[in-house]
């Protein structure tokens, strides 16, 4: 293959300037490497690592927000005089997840319209602003509203991040490097837990500790200001929009950072790419093989929330139901949350060693088993042990399915497919306090985790029946249309 020294357009601050790629545009009818195959086979470069780092930090604040109320819930009960089984407390637990539903449903497809980069930055600023506003809540009603609006931004960012990572990472490193981004994000989970242990009981300068915890979650907006000019756009998305010159120029930035010589010519796509309308995106998702994959994700997200968010949201209530005081229950939950970054770190090699569909199913089974162990445990050491094992399995599961769901749809509809189905997990998560708390109250923690295990079994069977294999396969091979 002939090559030339790379000097393309689209440079970032601190990078060498590039020339536009007009002379190197793909020729009609030329048979050779495509933009997609070149990105799949490219070595990992500094720009790949930068995007992974940026998305990891952005998702750090996302996970901080998701697990925040679980960690400060006991303090909020005391602050506003809320009973654990009152409607007001359930609304407080559910409000952010209801917001996530609307964010995933209506903003999750934003990245298919305005691009991965702009959508990622917009959603991060959105939820940072409302998290800061929540810190100034004057009553429980204002806090519920602010948590709902924070959830709108949080719900939109994961579909965007999944799509972004899937499109820019080479196929051999896709799972492992995406897992590093998710691992970075999950450091926030035990952090918010231990911040709650430290700050919940105190009022520095007369300010309730839980307000400080909320304010810390707004720092993501400052991060956006620091990275916005250097963050690249996805070349696959640009090409899917018919913006070929920009796509190949952006591809040049990735190739230069990886030390990969660009081919002089690329194969012309079989059909001229153009931005798809919502109706066209829906029509594509109704065609084989994406129709079955979409239905599979619908079932998947309806029931996977029971295992992942059911434990994360209600673990503190379960521990407190055993008669352990507020400080003790918060500490137990914080220790259990250590399993989130540990499990995420464990997923890094596992995503390379094990087929992703198999890894998702195996981790689902583990969540069910360890969750039941948590429910049966009566001693402090066993509660923490099974709590850590449950959260550890949860994040092997989470990382594997986030990588997996982004691989099984083409770039033109990827964010739309993920956002619309992912929203179902958010609305189900908002309903969990209303579904699982009555079971916990009337029948105990064993019955509650039995319900969770049954939901996870439905997910595993559906995924095994309809989910394709993806590990080490190119995007073109996985998505033939």
N, C-alpha and C positions, 0 to 999 in steps of 0.2 A: 504494500500500500504506500503510495506517495504521500509525503507529509511536508509541512512547511513550518518555519518558526512561528509561534503563536503571537499575535499582536492584535487583539480584537477589541471591539467597543464594549462599553458598560463597566468601566473601572470604578472601583470604590475608593474612598479616601485612603491614602497610604499605599495604594497599588499603582503599578505602572500604567500609564494611559494606553488605550487600545485603539486601533483603527476599526471602522465599521467593516463588516464582513460581506459587503455587497459583491465583491468579486468571487467570493467563495460560496455563494448561494447554491443550494442543491439543483441539479439539472433534471428536468423532466425525463422520465424513462430510464434514468441511470440506476443500474442495479449495484447496490453496495451497502455500506453501513448506514443505518438510520440514526437519527438523534437519540432515539430511545435505546437502541442497542449499544451505542457509544457510551451513554450514561451508565448503562447496566454493567459494562465491562471496564469502565474507567477505574484506575486506582484511586484510593482515598487521598484527598489533598487537604490543604489548610482551610479552604473555603467550606468543604464538607464538614470539617470538625467545628468550624465557627458556627455554622447553622445548627448543628447538633447541640452545641453549648448554649446558644441563644434560646433555642426551643426548650431545652432542659430548664433553664432559669425561668423562662416564661411559665412553664408548667409547674415549676416550684410554687409560684404564687397561686396557681390554680388549685393545686392539692392543699395548700395552706387554707384556702377558703373552704374547700369541700369538707375538711375535717375540723374546721374551727368550732362550729356549734357543738359538735360532740364533746369537744374538750372543755368548752366554757359553759356547757348546758347546766351543770350543777350550780355554778355561780349565778347564772341568769335566773334559775329557780329561786334562789335566795334574794336576788336583787328585786325581782318583780313579784315575789310571793306566789310562784306558779307550782301547782302540783304536777308531778311527773306524768299523770294520766289525764290532765286537763286539756281541753280543746286548745287553749292558748299556747301551751307548751308544745303540743303536737304541731300546731301551725308554725311555731318558731323552728322546730326541727325540719319541717317540710318546705318552708318558704323558699329556701335557696334551691332546692331540687325542682320545685315548680318553675322557678325562673330558668333553671338549666334546661327544662323541657322546652320552653318557648325559645330560648337561645339556640339550642341545637336544631329545633325544627325550622325556625325562621331565619336564623343567622348562620347556621351550620353550612348552608349552601352558598354563603357569601363569598367564600374563597373561589367557587367556580365562576363567579361573576366579576369580582374585582381583583382576584389574584391571591396567592397564598401569603405573600409578604404583607400586603396592605391589610388583609383580613386579620392576620395574626396580631399585628401592631394595634389595630383598632379595638379588638376584643380585650386585649391586655389593659389598655388605657381605660376602657369602659368599666371593667370590674374593679380596677384599682380606685377609681373615683367614688364608686358607690360603697366600697369597703371603708373608705375614709369617712364618708358621710354617716355610715352606720355607727362609727365610734362616737358620734355626737347625738345618738338617739336619746330622746327625752322620755320615751315610754316604750312598752313592748310593741305597740302597734307600729311605731316608726321603725323600730328595729326589724320587724317582720317585712315591711315594705322595702327597706334598704337591702335586706338579705335576698329578697326576691329579685331586685334589680341587679344586685351583684351576681346572682345565679344566672341571669340572662347572658352576661359576658362570659362567665365560667363555662356555661353549657356550649357556647359556640367555639371555644378555643381548641378543644381536643380534636374535633373533626378536621379543623384547619391544620393542626400540628401533625396529625396522622398522615394526611394527604401530602403535606410538605416533605416530611421525612421519607415517605415511600417513593416520592418522585425524584429526589436528588441523590439518594444513596445507591451505590453499586450493589448488584444483586448478591454478591458473595458476602458483603458486609452489612446488608440492609437490616437484618434482625439484630445483630450484635450492636451496631452503632445506635440504632433507634432505642435499644434497651438502655444504653448509657444516658440518653436524653431523659428517659423515664426514671432512671435511677436517681439522677440529679433532682428531679421533681419530688421524689418520695422522701428525700431527706426532710422535707417540710412537715411530714406527718408526725414523726416523733418530736420534731422541734416545737410544733404548736402544742403538743401534749405536755412537754416539759415546761414550756412558757406558761401554760395554764397552771401547772403545779406551783410554779414560782409566783405568778402574778395574781391568780384568782383570790388568794387570801389577803392581799395587801392593797393599799390605796396610796401609792406614792404621790405626794403633792396634792392629796385629796382627790385623785383621779382613780376610779375603779380599775383594777387590773385588766378586766376583760375588755375595757375600752382601748387600752394600750395594745392589746393583742390584735384587735380589729384594725387599729391604725397601722400596725406593722404590715398588714396584708396589702396596704395601698402603695407600698414602695415599688411595686412592679412598674408603675408609670414612669418613675425616674430611670429605670432600666431601659425602657423604650427610647427615651431621649438619647441615651448613650449609644445605642446600636442601630437606630433606624436607617441611617444613611449607608451603612455598610452591608446590611442584610440583602441578599440577592433574591430575585424572583425565580420560580421554578421554570426551567426551560421547557419542560413538557407542557406545563400549563400555557405558556406563551405560544407554543406551536399549536396547541389545541384551539387557541383563539384566532389562528390565522396570522399571527404576528411573527412570521418566520425569521425576518432579519433580527428582531430582538431576541428570539429564541436562540439562534446560533451565536449571537454576540454574547448572551448570558452563558451559553454552553462553554464559550471560550474562557470565561472567567474561571469556571470549574476546572477545565482542562489545564489551564496555565498553573493554577494552584497545585494541581496534582502532577505536574510535569509530564502530561500526556500530549503528544503531538496530534493536532487536529488533522483529519483527512481533508484533502482539497475539495472533495465533493461528497455530498450525502445523497442517499437514495431519496427520491421524491415520494412523499406519502401517496398511497393508492388513491385517496380522495383528498381534494383540497380542504384543508381544515378551516373552520369558521366557528365563532362563538355559538354555542347551542342555546336556544331559548329554553325556558322551563318545560314547555310542552315537548320539545325534542329530547331533553334529558329524561323525562318520564317515559317517553316512547322507547328510548334505548334501554332503560332499566326493565322494560317489559319484554325485551327480546332475550332469547337464549344466548348464552348460559346465565345471563345476569338476573333473569326473573327468579330462578330458583335460589340463587345466591342472596337476592334481596329478601325473599320470604324467609330464608334461613336466618338472616340478620335480624329480621323483625322478631321472630321467636326468641332468638338469642338474647336480644336486649330487653325483651319483656321480662325474662326470668333470671338473667345473670345478676341483676341488681340485688336480688334476695341474698346472694352469697357475699358479694363485695360490699355493698353499702349497708346491707342488713347488719353485718357485724360492726362495721366502722361507725355507724350512726347509733346503734343501740347497745354497744358493749358496756358503756358506762352505766346505763340503766340496769342492765343485767347484773353487773357487779354490785350496784347499790341495792338491788332487790334482795341481796343476800345479807343485808344489814350492815354493810361496810359504809363508814361515814364518807362525806363529800371529799375530803382530802385523800383518804385512802383509795376511794374508787377512782379518782382522777389519776393518782399515781399508778394504779394497776393498769388503767387504760393506756397511759403514756408508755409504760414498760411494754405492753402488748404491741403498741404501735412501732416499736423498734423493728418488728418483723417486716414492715413495709419496705424500708430501704434495703434490708438484708435480702428479702425475696427478689427485689428488683435487681440487685447486684448478682444474685444467683442466676437470674434469667439470662444474663449476658452470654455465658458459655452455652447454656441449655438451648438458646435459640439457634445456635450454630450446630449443635450436636443432634437435636431432635427435630423431626418434622413438626412444623408449627401447629397443625391441626391436632396432632397427637399430644403435644405439650399442653395445649389448651384443655383438652379432655382430661388428661392426667391431673392437672392442677385443680380442675373442678372437683374431681373425686376427692382430692386431698383436703380441699376446703370443707367439704361435707363431713369428712371423718374427724378432722381436727376441731371443727365447730361443735360437733357432738361431744368431743372430749372436753371442750371448754364448758359446755352446758352441764356435764356430769360432775365437774370438779368442784370440790368443797373446800380445798385447802389453798392458801394463798399462792404457794409455789406452783401448784398444778394449774391454777387459773392463769398465772402469768405465762407458764410454759406453753399451754395449749393456745393462749392468746397470741403469743409470738409465732407459733407454728401456723395458726390460721391466717394471720396477716402475711406471713412469709409466702404461703401458698397462694394467697390472694394476689400478690404482686407478680409472681411468676405467671399466673393466669392473666392478669391485666396487661402486662407487657406483651405477652404472646398474642393476645387477641387484638390489641391495638395495631401491632405490626400486620397481623393477618388480615384484618378487615380492610385495611388500606391497599392491600395487594390484589384484591379480587375484583376491582372495578377499574375501568380506564380513566385517564386523567380528566377527560371532559365531563365526567359525572361523579368522580370519586368523592368530592366533598359533599355533594348533594345526597348521595347514597348513604354515606356515613352519618351525616348530620341528621337526616330524617329518621333513620333507625336508632341512632344513639339517643335521640330525644326520648324514645320510649323507656330507656333505662332510667332516665332522669325523672319522668313522670311516675314510673313505678317506685323509684326511690322516695319520692314525695309521699306516696301512699303507704310506704312500709310502716311508719309509726302507727297508722290507723289499722293496718292488717296485723302486724306482729305484736304490738303492745297489748292488745286484748288477749292474744294467745298466751303471752308471757304472764299476764295478770291472772288469767283463769286456769291455765294448765301448767305454767312453769317454763323454765328455760329449755328443758329437754324437748318439750313439744314445739317450742318456737324454732329451735334448730332442726327439728324434724321437718317442719314446713320448708325451711331453707334448703335442706338436703334434697327434698322432693323436687323443688324448683330447679336446682342445679342438675338433677338427673335428666330433666326435660331438655335442658340446654345441651348436655353431652350427647344425647341420642340424636337430636336434630342436627348438630354439627357433624357428627359422624356420618349421617345419612346424606347430607346435601353440601357439605363443605369441600372444596377442591384442595388439592395439595399445592403448596407454593414454595417451599424451601428451595433455595438456589435455582429457581426458575426465573427467566426474564419476564419483564412486564408484558412484552408482546406475546410470549408463550402462554402466560396466565390469562391474558385478556385478548383473545383473537379478533374481536370486533372493534 
